[in-house]
Amino acid sequence: MTGRDAARFTGSASGHGTSQSTDDEIWEWWTGLPREDAFEVAPIPFDRMRGWGFDDKGNLVHDSGRFFSIEGLRIDTDDGVITQPIIDQPEVGILGLLMKDIGGTPHFLMQAKFEPGNLNVRQLSPTVQATRSNYIGVHNGRATPYVEHFRSAPRERVLVDVLQSEQGEWFWRKRNRNMVVEVEGDVEEREGFRWLTLAQINRLMSTDDVINMDARTVLACLPLAPAEEPGPGEPDDAFVRALRRSYHVKDDDPAAANTLAGIVGLLTDVKVACTRDRRLVPLTEVEGWSVTDEEIVDDARREFRVMAVDVRAEGREVGRWTQPLLEPHDVHTAVFLTKDIGGVLHVLLATRAEPGLADMVEFGPTVRLRSPEEDPGLPEGFAEALALDDPERVRRDVVLSEEGGRFRAARTRYRVIDAGGILPDRAPEGHCWATVGQLTELVRHGGYLTIEARTLLACLHGLW
């Protein structure tokens, strides 16, 4: 990755360059795509699944031994033992965006992808969003479009390439390869795909359930370097100016509340202190959960359930299949609280332990709630900041879906809130202030930012 690449990404995000399609043309294409008439998802009992079944350990597995399985997880804590079901998908998939210069402006090839867990059937995904089992053809279906650009890309054309985690509460050590590859020459725009600029993608990000989770994590990995002062026609207020400066404050800049080494050191300290033992166990050893003919569900109905679906999908690599899906009981909330410190916007990160993460702990949102009613005992000032509803303070408030290939109706309310004047400069224990520039440095490497934190970073990219 070079400074020239960052400048090109920034140019695409600024909205000043040319675009292949207008916003109206994109929306007309998006709303005119086949949906309910081309796709059908029906809940079914587990015994009607084809190619899936419970093994002698009670785990829900595929006959091929590939794809993924539903197993048990045991976590030993100081307060006792916790068990739960978890998705074990050891394969590393590809989440890849193709980038092409069109009329002097970088465009990204987005896919209007159907996933069985999507409430609205289709969402805009990366060019390629595929598990290894899918793209090597274990399902005996059609080849994954465009995957060859990522499996055999010349290194000089690979602009982003990093392994990133996914939900550590629902996945066991799950990682995907986040990639951006530049292409030249004619690349066919197949049915259901469209070249968009970053500015257009960012505008669509403000609409509920349009940009999917896998696109958001790749977009978060793009380094951007907006001009420190807004140009003609761009938003111009104190928040935007502080945000723009924040991209340029990275390591030992005195304008940063913490050095990058100090931020990484905090996370390392928490990782070392987090001594919980966790391991996969047979699903039959999970306590507090019930397995019925139609679901695996927590008895308190606070976490999630696992159910089965029969799927019909035109245009997918396989036209008909069955699979399990994990369905949470409520809409989650993830919030970045921000503060102008010395004219530079800072984001308050929280260290977050999730049993399925490879290193157990990553930086997550300032606040993450499993339901609107949850009371996690927030630090001083947090509740007051979360209650703000002034548009001048609530800079992003959008409900976005999590990955529809494994989760059913899993949605999170993502919010970016300017909490200046409410939160102290000194961060609470387990938290730290970081600039956006420091976040862009962290996200170049896996194991630092959770999937929710990366979505919020992608949201910040659309605010300047």
C-alpha positions as CSV (number, residue, x, y, z in Angstrom):
1,M,0.0,0.0,0.0
2,T,1.4,3.4,-1.0
3,G,0.5,7.0,-0.4
4,R,-0.6,7.2,-4.0
5,D,-3.1,4.4,-3.3
6,A,-4.5,6.2,-0.3
7,A,-4.9,9.3,-2.4
8,R,-6.8,7.4,-5.0
9,F,-9.1,5.9,-2.5
10,T,-9.7,9.3,-1.0
11,G,-10.4,10.8,-4.4
12,S,-13.1,8.1,-5.0
13,A,-14.6,8.8,-1.6
14,S,-14.6,12.6,-2.0
15,G,-17.3,12.6,-4.7
16,H,-15.5,15.1,-6.9
17,G,-14.5,12.6,-9.6
18,T,-16.5,11.2,-12.4
19,S,-18.8,8.2,-11.8
20,Q,-20.0,5.5,-14.3
21,S,-23.6,5.8,-13.0
22,T,-25.6,8.5,-11.3
23,D,-27.1,7.8,-7.9
24,D,-30.5,7.7,-9.5
25,E,-29.4,5.1,-12.0
26,I,-27.8,3.0,-9.2
27,W,-31.0,3.1,-7.2
28,E,-33.1,2.3,-10.2
29,W,-30.9,-0.8,-10.8
30,W,-30.9,-1.8,-7.2
31,T,-34.7,-1.6,-6.7
32,G,-35.4,-3.3,-10.0
33,L,-33.4,-6.5,-9.2
34,P,-35.4,-9.7,-8.8
35,R,-36.1,-10.5,-5.2
36,E,-39.0,-12.6,-3.7
37,D,-39.8,-14.1,-7.1
38,A,-36.3,-15.4,-7.5
39,F,-35.5,-16.5,-4.0
40,E,-37.3,-18.4,-1.3
41,V,-36.3,-19.3,2.3
42,A,-38.5,-21.6,4.4
43,P,-37.9,-22.8,8.0
44,I,-37.8,-26.5,8.3
45,P,-37.3,-29.1,11.0
46,F,-33.7,-30.4,11.4
47,D,-34.7,-33.9,10.1
48,R,-35.7,-32.4,6.7
49,M,-32.2,-31.0,6.0
50,R,-30.3,-32.6,3.1
51,G,-26.7,-33.4,3.7
52,W,-26.8,-32.3,7.4
53,G,-27.4,-34.2,10.6
54,F,-26.4,-34.6,14.2
55,D,-23.4,-36.8,14.9
56,D,-22.7,-39.0,17.9
57,K,-21.5,-36.0,19.9
58,G,-24.7,-34.1,19.2
59,N,-22.9,-31.7,16.9
60,L,-24.8,-30.5,13.8
61,V,-22.5,-31.2,10.8
62,H,-22.4,-31.5,7.0
63,D,-21.9,-35.0,5.5
64,S,-18.9,-33.7,3.6
65,G,-17.1,-32.7,6.7
66,R,-16.7,-29.2,5.1
67,F,-18.5,-25.9,5.2
68,F,-19.2,-25.4,9.0
69,S,-20.7,-27.2,12.0
70,I,-22.6,-26.2,15.1
71,E,-20.7,-27.5,18.2
72,G,-20.4,-26.7,21.9
73,L,-18.0,-24.2,23.5
74,R,-16.9,-24.4,27.2
75,I,-15.4,-21.3,28.9
76,D,-13.9,-21.6,32.3
77,T,-14.1,-18.3,34.2
78,D,-13.3,-17.2,37.8
79,D,-17.1,-17.3,38.4
80,G,-17.6,-20.8,37.0
81,V,-18.2,-22.6,33.7
82,I,-20.2,-21.1,30.8
83,T,-21.2,-23.3,27.8
84,Q,-23.0,-22.4,24.6
85,P,-23.3,-23.5,21.0
86,I,-20.9,-21.9,18.5
87,I,-20.3,-22.0,14.7
88,D,-17.0,-23.8,13.9
89,Q,-15.9,-22.8,10.4
90,P,-12.1,-23.3,10.2
91,E,-11.8,-22.4,6.5
92,V,-10.5,-18.9,5.6
93,G,-12.8,-17.4,3.0
94,I,-12.2,-14.6,0.6
95,L,-13.9,-11.2,0.9
96,G,-12.6,-9.4,-2.1
97,L,-13.3,-6.1,-3.9
98,L,-12.2,-5.4,-7.4
99,M,-11.1,-1.9,-8.1
100,K,-10.8,-0.3,-11.5
101,D,-10.1,3.2,-12.7
102,I,-13.1,4.5,-14.7
103,G,-12.8,8.0,-16.1
104,G,-10.0,8.8,-13.8
105,T,-11.9,7.7,-10.6
106,P,-11.4,4.4,-8.8
107,H,-14.6,2.3,-8.9
108,F,-15.4,-0.8,-6.9
109,L,-17.3,-3.8,-8.2
110,M,-20.2,-4.5,-5.9
111,Q,-22.5,-7.5,-6.0
112,A,-26.3,-7.4,-5.2
113,K,-26.0,-10.7,-3.4
114,F,-28.8,-12.9,-2.1
115,E,-28.2,-14.5,1.3
116,P,-30.7,-16.7,3.1
117,G,-30.5,-14.8,6.3
118,N,-31.2,-11.4,4.8
119,L,-34.5,-9.8,5.8
120,N,-34.6,-7.8,2.5
121,V,-33.3,-10.7,0.4
122,R,-30.4,-8.9,-1.3
123,Q,-27.7,-6.6,0.0
124,L,-24.6,-5.1,-1.6
125,S,-21.6,-7.3,-1.0
126,P,-18.0,-7.4,-2.1
127,T,-17.2,-8.7,-5.6
128,V,-16.4,-12.1,-4.1
129,Q,-17.8,-13.3,-0.8
130,A,-17.0,-17.0,-0.6
131,T,-15.8,-19.8,1.7
132,R,-13.0,-22.0,0.5
133,S,-15.5,-24.9,0.2
134,N,-17.6,-22.7,-2.1
135,Y,-14.8,-21.4,-4.4
136,I,-13.1,-24.8,-4.8
137,G,-16.5,-26.3,-5.7
138,V,-17.3,-28.7,-2.9
139,H,-21.0,-28.0,-3.5
140,N,-20.6,-29.2,-7.1
141,G,-22.2,-26.0,-8.3
142,R,-21.2,-23.2,-10.7
143,A,-17.9,-21.4,-10.2
144,T,-17.7,-18.3,-8.1
145,P,-17.7,-15.3,-10.4
146,Y,-14.4,-13.2,-10.4
147,V,-12.7,-15.4,-7.8
148,E,-9.8,-16.0,-10.2
149,H,-8.8,-12.3,-9.8
150,F,-8.1,-12.9,-6.1
151,R,-6.6,-16.4,-6.2
152,S,-3.9,-15.5,-8.7
153,A,-3.5,-11.8,-8.4
154,P,-0.1,-10.3,-9.1
155,R,1.2,-8.9,-5.8
156,E,1.6,-5.4,-7.2
157,R,-2.1,-5.4,-7.9
158,V,-3.1,-6.3,-4.4
159,L,-3.9,-3.1,-2.5
160,V,-5.3,-4.6,0.6
161,D,-4.7,-8.1,2.0
162,V,-5.4,-8.8,5.7
163,L,-7.0,-11.6,7.8
164,Q,-9.8,-10.2,9.9
165,S,-11.9,-11.8,12.6
166,E,-15.7,-12.1,12.7
167,Q,-18.2,-12.3,15.6
168,G,-16.3,-13.9,18.5
169,E,-19.6,-14.7,20.3
170,W,-21.0,-16.7,17.5
171,F,-17.9,-18.0,15.6
172,W,-15.0,-20.1,16.8
173,R,-11.8,-18.5,15.7
174,K,-13.3,-17.4,12.4
175,R,-11.2,-15.3,10.0
176,N,-11.7,-14.1,6.4
177,R,-9.1,-12.7,4.0
178,N,-10.1,-9.1,3.2
179,M,-8.7,-8.1,-0.2
180,V,-8.8,-5.2,-2.6
181,V,-7.3,-6.0,-6.1
182,E,-6.9,-3.5,-8.9
183,V,-7.7,-4.6,-12.4
184,E,-7.1,-3.1,-15.8
185,G,-8.8,-3.5,-19.2
186,D,-12.2,-4.9,-19.8
187,V,-13.8,-6.7,-16.8
188,E,-17.3,-7.9,-17.6
189,E,-20.0,-6.3,-15.4
190,R,-22.1,-9.5,-15.0
191,E,-25.8,-9.5,-14.1
192,G,-26.2,-8.4,-10.4
193,F,-22.9,-6.6,-10.3
194,R,-22.2,-2.8,-10.6
195,W,-19.2,-0.5,-10.5
196,L,-19.6,2.2,-7.8
197,T,-17.3,4.9,-6.4
198,L,-16.6,5.0,-2.7
199,A,-18.6,8.2,-2.4
200,Q,-21.7,6.3,-3.8
201,I,-21.1,3.4,-1.5
202,N,-20.7,5.7,1.5
203,R,-24.0,7.4,0.7
204,L,-25.7,4.0,0.5
205,M,-24.2,3.1,3.9
206,S,-26.6,5.6,5.5
207,T,-29.6,3.5,4.4
208,D,-30.7,0.5,6.6
209,D,-29.7,-3.0,5.4
210,V,-28.1,-2.1,2.0
211,I,-24.3,-2.5,2.5
212,N,-23.7,-5.9,3.9
213,M,-21.3,-6.9,6.7
214,D,-18.6,-8.4,4.4
215,A,-18.5,-5.3,2.3
216,R,-18.2,-3.1,5.4
217,T,-15.2,-5.0,6.8
218,V,-13.3,-4.6,3.5
219,L,-14.2,-1.0,3.2
220,A,-12.9,-0.3,6.7
221,C,-9.5,-1.6,5.6
222,L,-9.1,1.2,3.0
223,P,-6.6,3.9,4.1
224,L,-8.0,7.4,3.5
225,A,-6.4,10.8,3.8
226,P,-9.0,13.6,3.3
227,A,-7.8,17.1,3.2
228,E,-7.7,18.6,6.7
229,E,-10.1,21.4,5.7
230,P,-13.3,20.8,3.8
231,G,-13.4,22.0,0.2
232,P,-16.1,23.8,-1.7
233,G,-19.4,22.0,-1.4
234,E,-18.2,19.6,1.4
235,P,-19.6,19.6,4.9
236,D,-17.9,22.2,7.1
237,D,-18.5,22.2,10.8
238,A,-16.4,21.6,13.9
239,F,-17.0,17.9,13.9
240,V,-16.1,17.4,10.3
241,R,-12.9,19.5,10.6
242,A,-11.8,17.5,13.7
243,L,-12.6,14.3,11.9
244,R,-10.6,15.2,8.8
245,R,-7.6,16.2,11.0
246,S,-7.9,12.9,12.9
247,Y,-7.0,10.9,9.8
248,H,-3.6,12.5,9.7
249,V,-2.7,12.0,13.4
250,K,-1.3,8.5,13.7
251,D,1.7,7.6,15.8
252,D,3.8,9.9,18.1
253,D,2.0,13.1,17.0
254,P,1.5,15.3,20.1
255,A,-2.0,16.0,19.0
256,A,-2.9,12.3,19.8
257,A,-4.2,11.5,23.3
258,N,-2.2,8.2,23.1
259,T,0.7,6.9,21.1
260,L,0.0,3.9,18.8
261,A,2.4,1.9,20.9
262,G,0.4,2.8,24.1
263,I,-2.8,1.7,22.4
264,V,-1.4,-1.6,21.4
265,G,0.2,-2.0,24.8
266,L,-3.2,-1.6,26.5
267,L,-4.7,-4.3,24.3
268,T,-1.7,-6.6,25.0
269,D,-2.0,-6.1,28.7
270,V,-5.7,-7.1,28.6
271,K,-5.0,-10.1,26.5
272,V,-2.3,-11.3,28.9
273,A,-4.6,-10.8,31.9
274,C,-7.5,-12.6,30.2
275,T,-6.8,-16.2,31.4
276,R,-10.1,-17.8,30.6
277,D,-9.7,-21.4,29.3
278,R,-12.0,-22.1,26.3
279,R,-12.3,-25.1,24.1
280,L,-14.8,-26.8,21.8
281,V,-16.9,-29.6,23.4
282,P,-19.7,-31.8,22.1
283,L,-23.0,-30.0,21.8
284,T,-24.4,-32.6,24.2
285,E,-22.3,-31.0,27.0
286,V,-23.8,-27.6,26.6
287,E,-26.0,-26.7,29.6
288,G,-28.9,-24.2,29.7
289,W,-29.8,-24.9,26.1
290,S,-32.4,-27.1,24.6
291,V,-32.4,-29.1,21.3
292,T,-35.8,-29.6,19.8
293,D,-36.9,-30.8,16.4
294,E,-36.8,-27.3,15.1
295,E,-34.2,-25.3,17.1
296,I,-31.2,-25.2,19.4
297,V,-32.2,-22.4,21.8
298,D,-31.1,-20.9,25.2
299,D,-33.6,-21.6,27.9
300,A,-33.6,-17.9,28.9
301,R,-34.3,-16.7,25.4
302,R,-31.7,-14.0,25.8
303,E,-28.9,-15.1,23.4
304,F,-29.9,-16.8,20.1
305,R,-31.3,-19.9,18.5
306,V,-30.0,-22.2,15.7
307,M,-32.7,-23.3,13.2
308,A,-32.8,-24.9,9.7
309,V,-33.9,-23.5,6.4
310,D,-34.7,-24.8,2.9
311,V,-33.4,-22.3,0.3
312,R,-34.2,-21.8,-3.4
313,A,-32.0,-19.2,-5.2
314,E,-31.8,-18.4,-8.8
315,G,-28.4,-17.3,-10.0
316,R,-26.4,-18.7,-7.1
317,E,-23.7,-21.4,-7.6
318,V,-26.2,-23.9,-6.3
319,G,-29.9,-23.4,-6.9
320,R,-31.3,-25.3,-4.0
321,W,-29.9,-26.3,-0.6
322,T,-30.6,-26.6,3.1
323,Q,-28.5,-25.3,6.0
324,P,-28.6,-24.1,9.7
325,L,-28.8,-20.4,10.5
326,L,-28.1,-18.6,13.8
327,E,-30.8,-16.1,14.8
328,P,-30.3,-13.7,17.7
329,H,-33.3,-12.8,19.9
330,D,-32.9,-9.0,19.5
331,V,-31.4,-6.2,17.6
332,H,-27.9,-5.4,19.0
333,T,-26.4,-1.9,19.4
334,A,-22.9,-0.8,18.7
335,V,-21.7,2.8,19.4
336,F,-18.6,4.8,18.9
337,L,-18.5,7.8,21.3
338,T,-16.2,10.5,20.0
339,K,-14.7,13.6,21.4
340,D,-12.7,16.6,20.1
341,I,-9.4,16.6,22.0
342,G,-7.2,19.6,21.0
343,G,-9.0,20.0,17.6
344,V,-8.6,16.4,16.7
345,L,-11.5,13.9,16.8
346,H,-10.8,10.9,19.0
347,V,-12.8,7.6,19.2
348,L,-13.2,5.9,22.6
349,L,-12.3,2.2,22.1
350,A,-13.2,-0.5,24.6
351,T,-11.3,-3.7,25.0
352,R,-13.7,-6.6,24.5
353,A,-13.3,-10.3,25.4
354,E,-15.2,-12.7,23.1
355,P,-14.6,-16.4,23.6
356,G,-14.4,-17.2,19.9
357,L,-11.7,-14.7,19.0
358,A,-8.3,-16.1,18.2
359,D,-6.6,-14.0,20.9
360,M,-9.8,-13.7,23.0
361,V,-9.6,-9.9,23.1
362,E,-9.8,-7.1,20.5
363,F,-10.8,-3.5,20.5
364,G,-14.5,-3.1,20.1
365,P,-17.1,-0.2,20.0
366,T,-17.3,2.1,23.0
367,V,-20.6,0.5,23.9
368,R,-22.1,-2.8,22.6
369,L,-25.5,-4.0,23.8
370,R,-27.4,-7.3,23.0
371,S,-30.8,-5.6,23.4
372,P,-32.1,-2.1,24.0
373,E,-33.1,-3.1,27.6
374,E,-29.6,-4.5,28.6
375,D,-28.0,-2.6,31.5
376,P,-24.3,-3.5,31.5
377,G,-23.3,-1.0,34.2
378,L,-21.9,1.7,31.9
379,P,-19.1,4.1,33.1
380,E,-19.9,7.6,34.1
381,G,-21.2,9.8,31.3
382,F,-21.9,6.9,28.9
383,A,-25.7,6.7,29.5
384,E,-26.0,10.5,29.1
385,A,-24.1,10.4,25.8
386,L,-26.2,7.4,24.5
387,A,-29.4,9.4,25.2
388,L,-28.4,12.2,22.9
389,D,-30.8,12.6,19.9
390,D,-29.6,15.9,18.4
391,P,-28.6,15.4,14.8
392,E,-25.6,17.7,15.4
393,R,-24.4,15.1,18.0
394,V,-25.6,11.8,16.5
395,R,-23.6,11.7,13.3
396,R,-24.6,8.3,12.2
397,D,-27.6,6.2,13.2
398,V,-28.3,3.2,10.9
399,V,-29.4,-0.4,11.3
400,L,-27.2,-2.8,9.3
401,S,-27.4,-6.5,8.9
402,E,-24.7,-9.0,9.9
403,E,-23.6,-11.8,7.6
404,G,-26.7,-13.3,6.0
405,G,-25.0,-16.6,5.0
406,R,-24.8,-17.8,8.6
407,F,-27.2,-15.5,10.5
408,R,-30.9,-15.0,10.1
409,A,-32.3,-11.5,10.7
410,A,-29.2,-10.5,12.7
411,R,-29.2,-6.7,12.8
412,T,-27.2,-4.1,14.7
413,R,-28.0,-0.5,15.3
414,Y,-24.7,1.4,14.5
415,R,-24.3,4.9,16.0
416,V,-21.5,7.5,15.9
417,I,-22.1,10.1,18.7
418,D,-20.2,13.3,19.4
419,A,-19.9,13.1,23.2
420,G,-17.7,16.2,23.6
421,G,-18.4,17.9,26.9
422,I,-19.9,14.8,28.4
423,L,-17.0,12.4,28.7
424,P,-13.7,13.2,30.4
425,D,-10.4,13.3,28.5
426,R,-9.2,10.4,30.7
427,A,-10.6,7.1,29.5
428,P,-12.2,4.7,31.9
429,E,-10.4,1.4,32.7
430,G,-10.2,-0.9,29.7
431,H,-10.9,1.9,27.3
432,C,-8.6,4.3,25.4
433,W,-8.9,7.3,23.1
434,A,-7.6,6.8,19.5
435,T,-7.5,9.0,16.4
436,V,-9.1,7.8,13.2
437,G,-5.5,7.7,11.7
438,Q,-4.5,5.3,14.4
439,L,-7.5,3.1,13.7
440,T,-6.5,3.0,10.0
441,E,-3.1,1.8,11.1
442,L,-4.5,-0.9,13.4
443,V,-6.9,-2.2,10.8
444,R,-4.0,-2.9,8.5
445,H,-3.4,-5.9,10.7
446,G,-5.7,-8.6,12.0
447,G,-6.6,-9.1,15.6
448,Y,-7.0,-5.5,16.6
449,L,-10.6,-4.3,15.8
450,T,-13.7,-6.4,16.1
451,I,-16.2,-6.7,13.2
452,E,-18.5,-4.1,14.9
453,A,-15.6,-1.7,15.4
454,R,-14.7,-2.1,11.7
455,T,-18.2,-1.3,10.6
456,L,-18.2,1.8,12.7
457,L,-14.9,2.8,11.2
458,A,-16.5,2.4,7.7
459,C,-19.3,4.6,8.9
460,L,-16.8,7.3,9.9
461,H,-15.3,7.2,6.4
462,G,-18.7,8.4,5.1
463,L,-18.9,11.4,7.4
464,W,-16.4,13.8,6.0
